[in-house]
Amino acid sequence: MTLSYWDSQFNFRNVLPDFEDYLANMTARSAQCAIQFELVQYGDHPRQLVELTGTPERVLPVFIHGGYWRALTAQMHRFVLPHFAQEHGAVANLEYRLLPEVALADIVDDALAGLKAIADKTGTRLMVIGHSAGGHLAVMNALRLPDIVCSAVSISGLYDLTPLPWTFLREEVGLTAADIEGQSPLAVWDAGPADHILVVVGEKETAEFHRQAQVFASMHGARTFTALGAHHMTVLDALSDPTSPLNAEIRSRMQNIK
């Protein structure tokens, strides 16, 4: 398939006419977040940190943001966090280094190190909730940290990275086939049934996000959920709304963790 096809599936600046407005809106909403965070550094780089608040109960929700591993910040996504802190006593917001400063494998390792640091500090297991690239990081580290990550929610996640070197990411950050080697959850998942993984896709996502979610779920036994009426960005509105069907599903899964 052509570069233009893959960009039509992945380049949301072109796919979604309200993309830039949505980024501005989420930044403004996050700036109004009143939560006071403790910063937990898990490395020497300024982005190797976690925002942590509250006293966790038996399972701590951890959010990992998206941005195709090369943009955005944890701080911009604080608006999704307040109800998790209220419902579960605590919440964490994980930051990581970006392409092209470091390789994709290093970013996966950052998420691993950050999750370990959270678990060491709180003494609890984690439900990792990731959006887009953050969904990829959540699933990859659910595989690598089975004793720490007891559940993962991948919202508009990426499970097959093979098309990405044929998108805008090739020119923007120099992403190549070598960079994604061994980094596709679809190919590397070898931990048995993934029924502790919830694969969420917005109803109005592009066809490729629906395909990847369906294939990963069917191959590895992950659970699925469709966020009705949502596209790749507005699915975060469902996550931020404590009364949404998506949060009812997450709440149920949290309560059923043994």
Phi, psi and chi 1 to 4 in degrees:
 res  aa     phi    psi   chi1   chi2   chi3   chi4
   1 MET       -  159.6  -66.3 -175.1 -178.8      -
   2 THR   -86.4  164.7   64.9      -      -      -
   3 LEU   -58.1  -39.8  178.5   64.1      -      -
   4 SER   -65.0  -35.7   60.6      -      -      -
   5 TYR   -63.6  -50.9  172.2   78.4      -      -
   6 TRP   -64.9  -34.9  -70.3  121.6      -      -
   7 ASP   -65.0  -32.1  -89.9   -0.2      -      -
   8 SER   -68.2  -18.3   76.0      -      -      -
   9 GLN   -94.9  -29.9  -60.7  -58.9  -61.7      -
  10 PHE  -119.0  -22.9  -67.3  110.5      -      -
  11 ASN   -89.9   92.1 -169.4  -15.9      -      -
  12 PHE   -75.6  -16.1  -70.0  104.5      -      -
  13 ARG   -62.7  -29.8  -83.3 -170.1  166.4   83.6
  14 ASN   -94.7  -33.9  -63.9  -24.9      -      -
  15 VAL   -73.5  -40.2  173.2      -      -      -
  16 LEU  -107.0  114.5  -58.8  176.5      -      -
  17 PRO   -64.2  -22.8   19.7  -30.8      -      -
  18 ASP  -101.2   17.3   59.5  -13.4      -      -
  19 PHE   -59.5  -51.9 -179.8   81.4      -      -
  20 GLU   -64.8  -38.4  -63.1  -66.9  -13.7      -
  21 ASP   -63.5  -38.7  -69.8  -19.7      -      -
  22 TYR   -66.3  -41.9 -170.7   83.5      -      -
  23 LEU   -59.1  -43.2  -73.8 -176.4      -      -
  24 ALA   -64.1  -39.5      -      -      -      -
  25 ASN   -66.6  -43.6  178.0  -95.6      -      -
  26 MET   -68.9  -33.1   61.5 -173.0  -87.0      -
  27 THR   -64.2  -43.0  -59.3      -      -      -
  28 ALA   -65.5  -42.9      -      -      -      -
  29 ARG   -64.2  -39.1  -68.2  162.9   68.4 -171.4
  30 SER   -69.0  -32.5  -68.4      -      -      -
  31 ALA   -64.9  -23.0      -      -      -      -
  32 GLN   -89.5   -2.7  -62.9  171.2    4.5      -
  33 CYS   -65.8  125.7  177.0      -      -      -
  34 ALA   -92.0    2.1      -      -      -      -
  35 ILE   -66.5  136.9  -64.3  176.8      -      -
  36 GLN   -96.2  120.4  -62.7  -62.8  -49.2      -
  37 PHE  -105.5  144.5  -67.6   99.2      -      -
  38 GLU   -92.7  135.1  173.5 -173.2    1.5      -
  39 LEU   -92.1  127.2  -62.3 -176.9      -      -
  40 VAL  -113.3  112.5  178.6      -      -      -
  41 GLN   -87.9  131.4 -156.8   79.8   31.5      -
  42 TYR  -116.0    9.2   63.4   85.0      -      -
  43 GLY  -168.1 -179.6      -      -      -      -
  44 ASP   -83.6  -21.8  -64.1  -28.6      -      -
  45 HIS   -73.7  144.1 -166.8  -79.8      -      -
  46 PRO   -57.7  -25.8  -24.7   33.4      -      -
  47 ARG   -89.6   -4.4  -69.8 -175.3   67.0  100.8
  48 GLN   -86.7   73.9  -70.1  177.1  -51.4      -
  49 LEU  -147.9  163.5   60.7   85.7      -      -
  50 VAL  -129.2  135.8  174.9      -      -      -
  51 GLU   -91.3  123.7  -62.6 -179.4  -27.5      -
  52 LEU  -129.4  135.8  177.7   64.6      -      -
  53 THR  -139.8  147.2 -170.7      -      -      -
  54 GLY    86.9  179.9      -      -      -      -
  55 THR  -111.4  111.7  -58.8      -      -      -
  56 PRO   -69.1  151.7   24.9  -33.2      -      -
  57 GLU   -86.1 -145.9  -60.0  171.4   -4.5      -
  58 ARG   -73.6  -23.4   59.9 -169.4 -176.9   89.2
  59 VAL  -133.7  132.4  178.7      -      -      -
  60 LEU  -105.4  124.7  173.0   66.7      -      -
  61 PRO   -75.8  134.0   22.8  -26.5      -      -
  62 VAL  -125.7  127.9 -179.9      -      -      -
  63 PHE  -101.6  139.0 -178.9   74.4      -      -
  64 ILE  -125.5  123.1  -52.2  179.7      -      -
  65 HIS   -78.4  167.1   71.4   84.4      -      -
  66 GLY  -102.8 -160.5      -      -      -      -
  67 GLY   125.4   24.0      -      -      -      -
  68 TYR    52.1   37.1  -76.5  123.4      -      -
  69 TRP    60.8    9.8  -48.2  -83.3      -      -
  70 ARG  -135.1    8.2   96.1  -62.8  180.0 -140.9
  71 ALA  -158.8  171.5      -      -      -      -
  72 LEU    72.6  173.1  -52.0 -174.5      -      -
  73 THR  -139.6  159.9   66.3      -      -      -
  74 ALA   -61.9  -40.1      -      -      -      -
  75 GLN   -58.6  -35.9 -172.5  173.8   -6.4      -
  76 MET   -65.8  -16.4  -71.5  174.1   62.8      -
  77 HIS  -108.1   13.7  -67.8   77.8      -      -
  78 ARG   -61.0  -23.5  -73.4  178.2  177.6  173.7
  79 PHE   -63.4  -18.6   76.1   99.4      -      -
  80 VAL   -84.5   -6.1  -54.2      -      -      -
  81 LEU   -93.6  -31.9  -56.2  177.9      -      -
  82 PRO   -54.5  -43.6  -30.9   38.1      -      -
  83 HIS   -70.4  -26.6   73.9   89.3      -      -
  84 PHE   -66.0  -42.1  -73.3  103.7      -      -
  85 ALA   -63.2  -39.6      -      -      -      -
  86 GLN   -69.7  -42.5 -177.1  175.2    8.0      -
  87 GLU   -77.8  -32.7  -67.1  173.3   11.3      -
  88 HIS  -117.5    4.9  -54.6  -68.7      -      -
  89 GLY    85.8  -19.4      -      -      -      -
  90 ALA  -165.2  162.6      -      -      -      -
  91 VAL  -155.6  151.7   68.8      -      -      -
  92 ALA  -125.0  150.6      -      -      -      -
  93 ASN  -131.5  110.0 -167.0   21.0      -      -
  94 LEU   -97.1  129.6 -167.7  150.5      -      -
  95 GLU  -105.7  158.7 -172.1   61.9  -79.8      -
  96 TYR  -152.9  163.0   50.4   88.3      -      -
  97 ARG   -70.2  167.0  -66.3  173.5  -65.0  170.7
  98 LEU  -125.2  156.1  -60.7  176.2      -      -
  99 LEU   -66.9  148.1  -61.0  171.3      -      -
 100 PRO   -93.1    9.2   34.5  -35.4      -      -
 101 GLU   -59.6  -38.2 -179.3 -180.0   -0.3      -
 102 VAL  -130.2  167.5  -62.5      -      -      -
 103 ALA   -80.5  161.9      -      -      -      -
 104 LEU   -58.9  -40.7 -179.5   56.7      -      -
 105 ALA   -59.7  -34.3      -      -      -      -
 106 ASP   -67.8  -35.3  -64.5  -37.4      -      -
 107 ILE   -68.2  -40.9  -63.8  170.7      -      -
 108 VAL   -60.5  -40.1  176.0      -      -      -
 109 ASP   -67.0  -35.7  -74.3  -16.0      -      -
 110 ASP   -59.1  -48.0  -87.5    7.2      -      -
 111 ALA   -60.4  -40.7      -      -      -      -
 112 LEU   -60.4  -48.4 -179.2  144.5      -      -
 113 ALA   -64.0  -40.1      -      -      -      -
 114 GLY   -64.3  -42.6      -      -      -      -
 115 LEU   -65.1  -40.2  -65.8  171.9      -      -
 116 LYS   -61.0  -42.7  -79.3 -174.5  173.8  179.7
 117 ALA   -63.1  -39.7      -      -      -      -
 118 ILE   -63.9  -46.7  -63.6  167.3      -      -
 119 ALA   -63.7  -40.3      -      -      -      -
 120 ASP   -63.7  -39.4  -71.8  -15.5      -      -
 121 LYS   -74.1  -39.1 -175.4  171.1 -178.4   62.5
 122 THR   -96.9  -22.6   63.3      -      -      -
 123 GLY    72.0   18.9      -      -      -      -
 124 THR  -118.8  160.8   56.2      -      -      -
 125 ARG   -80.0  167.1  -65.8 -175.4  -62.0  162.8
 126 LEU  -123.6  140.7  -49.0  177.3      -      -
 127 MET  -103.3  114.4  170.8 -175.7  -88.3      -
 128 VAL   -97.8  123.1 -175.2      -      -      -
 129 ILE  -115.1  112.4  -56.5  166.7      -      -
 130 GLY  -122.0  147.3      -      -      -      -
 131 HIS  -113.3  129.2  172.9 -115.8      -      -
 132 SER    60.2 -117.8 -166.6      -      -      -
 133 ALA   -58.7  -32.3      -      -      -      -
 134 GLY   -65.0  -31.5      -      -      -      -
 135 GLY   -64.8  -41.2      -      -      -      -
 136 HIS   -59.0  -46.7  164.4  -95.6      -      -
 137 LEU   -64.8  -35.9  -63.8  173.8      -      -
 138 ALA   -63.2  -46.4      -      -      -      -
 139 VAL   -69.6  -42.6  174.0      -      -      -
 140 MET   -59.0  -36.4  -72.4  -65.6  -72.7      -
 141 ASN   -91.8  -15.1  -75.0  -62.4      -      -
 142 ALA   -64.3  -35.1      -      -      -      -
 143 LEU   -69.0  -42.9  172.4   63.0      -      -
 144 ARG   -84.1  -22.4  -59.2  172.2   74.7 -170.3
 145 LEU  -126.1   59.6  -63.6  171.0      -      -
 146 PRO   -63.9  -25.1   24.3  -35.0      -      -
 147 ASP   -81.6  -14.9  -65.1  -26.8      -      -
 148 ILE  -105.8  -46.6  -68.4  175.5      -      -
 149 VAL   -91.6  102.4  178.8      -      -      -
 150 CYS   -87.7  -14.9   56.7      -      -      -
 151 SER  -158.6  150.7 -178.1      -      -      -
 152 ALA  -137.9  142.0      -      -      -      -
 153 VAL  -119.5  111.8 -179.3      -      -      -
 154 SER  -104.1  108.4  177.5      -      -      -
 155 ILE  -100.7  116.4  -59.0  170.2      -      -
 156 SER    53.5   43.5  -57.7      -      -      -
 157 GLY   -81.7  170.7      -      -      -      -
 158 LEU  -115.7  125.8  -66.4  136.6      -      -
 159 TYR  -119.8  -19.2  -45.6   99.6      -      -
 160 ASP  -128.0  104.8  177.4    7.9      -      -
 161 LEU   -89.2   -1.7  -53.2 -167.7      -      -
 162 THR   -59.6  -30.4   54.4      -      -      -
 163 PRO   -74.7  -18.4  -14.9   29.1      -      -
 164 LEU   -65.0  -34.1  -65.9  179.6      -      -
 165 PRO   -64.0   -9.5  -24.8   36.3      -      -
 166 TRP  -103.3   21.0  -58.9   99.1      -      -
 167 THR  -117.6 -172.9   69.5      -      -      -
 168 PHE   -55.6  -20.9   67.5  101.0      -      -
 169 LEU   -67.8  -22.0  -66.9  171.5      -      -
 170 ARG   -65.1  -44.9 -179.0  170.2   63.2 -175.2
 171 GLU   -80.8  -37.1  -67.1 -174.8   -2.4      -
 172 GLU   -72.2  -44.3 -173.9  174.0  -44.6      -
 173 VAL  -127.3    7.8  -65.8      -      -      -
 174 GLY    71.2   27.4      -      -      -      -
 175 LEU   -65.7  131.6 -166.9   70.4      -      -
 176 THR  -125.0  171.4   67.7      -      -      -
 177 ALA   -60.8  -35.3      -      -      -      -
 178 ALA   -64.0  -33.9      -      -      -      -
 179 ASP   -65.4  -31.9  -64.1  -36.6      -      -
 180 ILE   -96.8    1.3   63.9  169.2      -      -
 181 GLU   -56.7  124.9 -176.7   69.6   27.4      -
 182 GLY    75.1   11.4      -      -      -      -
 183 GLN  -112.9    8.5  -58.0  -57.5  -34.3      -
 184 SER   -96.0  115.0  -70.1      -      -      -
 185 PRO   -53.9  -34.4  -27.4   35.7      -      -
 186 LEU   -58.3  -36.6 -170.6   61.7      -      -
 187 ALA   -90.1  -32.6      -      -      -      -
 188 VAL   -98.7  -10.3  -58.0      -      -      -
 189 TRP   -62.7  119.5 -172.0  -86.9      -      -
 190 ASP  -139.3   24.9   60.9   -1.4      -      -
 191 ALA  -103.2   23.1      -      -      -      -
 192 GLY    81.3 -165.4      -      -      -      -
 193 PRO   -57.6  134.4  -24.4   34.3      -      -
 194 ALA   -99.3   42.3      -      -      -      -
 195 ASP   -73.8   -7.1   54.3   -3.1      -      -
 196 HIS   -88.8    3.8   60.2  -51.4      -      -
 197 ILE  -103.9  127.6  -51.8  -66.2      -      -
 198 LEU  -104.5  119.3  179.5   65.1      -      -
 199 VAL   -99.7  112.6  171.9      -      -      -
 200 VAL  -107.4  134.6  179.3      -      -      -
 201 VAL  -135.5  136.7   63.3      -      -      -
 202 GLY   -71.1  142.5      -      -      -      -
 203 GLU   -55.8  -34.7 -179.5 -174.9   19.4      -
 204 LYS  -100.6   19.2  -64.2 -177.6  179.0  179.4
 205 GLU   -64.7  163.5  -73.3  -82.3   10.1      -
 206 THR   -69.9  162.9   61.3      -      -      -
 207 ALA   -58.5  -35.3      -      -      -      -
 208 GLU   -67.6  -35.8  178.9   63.0    9.0      -
 209 PHE   -68.9  -37.0  -82.7   85.5      -      -
 210 HIS   -64.5  -44.6  -78.8  -81.0      -      -
 211 ARG   -59.7  -49.0 -177.5 -166.8   73.4   82.5
 212 GLN   -62.4  -42.3  -68.9 -158.7   15.1      -
 213 ALA   -61.9  -44.7      -      -      -      -
 214 GLN   -66.0  -41.8  -68.3  164.0    2.3      -
 215 VAL   -68.1  -45.4  172.7      -      -      -
 216 PHE   -61.7  -44.2 -178.4   79.7      -      -
 217 ALA   -63.3  -43.6      -      -      -      -
 218 SER   -70.9  -35.0   63.0      -      -      -
 219 MET   -76.6  -34.9  -76.5 -173.6   64.0      -
 220 HIS  -120.9    4.3  -61.3  -61.3      -      -
 221 GLY    79.3   19.2      -      -      -      -
 222 ALA   -70.4  154.1      -      -      -      -
 223 ARG   -82.7  155.6  -53.7  -57.6 -176.3 -175.1
 224 THR  -124.9  154.7   60.5      -      -      -
 225 PHE  -151.3  134.4 -177.6   90.2      -      -
 226 THR  -106.7  124.0  -59.7      -      -      -
 227 ALA   -86.1  102.5      -      -      -      -
 228 LEU   -63.0  135.8  -62.3  178.4      -      -
 229 GLY    76.9   -0.6      -      -      -      -
 230 ALA   -99.9  144.5      -      -      -      -
 231 HIS  -106.6 -167.4   61.9   52.9      -      -
 232 HIS   -61.1  -28.6 -168.4   78.0      -      -
 233 MET  -100.1  -42.0  -60.8  -53.9  -63.4      -
 234 THR   -69.0  -12.5   55.2      -      -      -
 235 VAL   -60.7  -25.5   70.2      -      -      -
 236 LEU   -68.2  -26.8  -70.9  172.0      -      -
 237 ASP   -64.8  -40.1  -67.1  -28.0      -      -
 238 ALA   -63.2  -39.0      -      -      -      -
 239 LEU   -66.5  -34.6 -176.0   64.3      -      -
 240 SER   -78.9  -14.9   70.4      -      -      -
 241 ASP   -94.1  111.7  177.7    2.8      -      -
 242 PRO   -64.5  -17.5   21.3  -31.5      -      -
 243 THR   -95.0    1.9   67.1      -      -      -
 244 SER   -73.0  153.5   71.4      -      -      -
 245 PRO   -57.7  -33.8  -26.7   35.9      -      -
 246 LEU   -61.4  -45.3  172.6   57.7      -      -
 247 ASN   -71.5  -28.6  -86.6  -51.4      -      -
 248 ALA   -62.2  -40.2      -      -      -      -
 249 GLU   -66.4  -44.4  179.5   68.4   19.5      -
 250 ILE   -63.4  -43.1  -67.1  173.1      -      -
 251 ARG   -60.5  -43.0 -165.3  174.9  -60.7  116.1
 252 SER   -62.7  -42.6  174.9      -      -      -
 253 ARG   -65.9  -38.7  -66.3 -179.8   69.6   83.1
 254 MET   -62.3  -44.2  180.0   77.4   81.8      -
 255 GLN   -67.2  -27.6  -67.8  168.7  -10.4      -
 256 ASN   -91.1   -0.8  -71.6  -34.6      -      -
 257 ILE   -69.8  128.4  -67.4  172.6      -      -
 258 LYS   -90.6      -  -65.7 -176.4  172.1   63.1
